[in-house]
Amino acid sequence: LFYSFFKTLIGQQVTVELKNDLAITGILTSVDQFLNIKLDEIRAVDDAKYPHMMAVKNCFIRGSVVRYVQLPASAVDTALLQDAARREAQQPTTGGAH
């Protein structure tokens, strides 16, 4: 569900906060099923704390180091997302517990 949702945000500006507290804003250019993220036109949210990031223009972020992804409110269709979540919840699970 998240992978499909993030694919709809390609081309949008997002802010990704990493588990090491670095927050990066950029244009989402790709995402995969592991929620690895590629961003272009990036900048650190706190330039003073991470001045070395000013020279970096794009980056690849491994999904396992992401804490949060902040999305533009205009890019989120809550009705569509709720509907998709309901449909996923109604699907039978495979290989359940004994």
C-alpha positions, 0 to 999 in steps of 0.5 A: 500500500505504501509503495503504491502511494509513494509512486503517486508522489513522484515529481512532488517535493517531500521532506525525508527525516532520517533516523540520525536526525538529518532532514532533507527536502527534495523532489521525489524522483523514484521509490521502490518496494523497499521504500528506498527513495531517490531525491533531486534538488535536495537541501538539508532543512538545517543547513547550519548543522549540515553545511557539507550537504550544500554541495550535494544535489541528489541522493539515494536514501535507504528505506531502513534509515527513514524515520518520517516522510513529510508530504505536501497536503495537496498531494494526499488524497485521503479518501483514496488512501482510506479506501485502499487501506480498507480494501487491503484490510479485507484481503485474506491473509496468507500463511496465518498462525496455527 
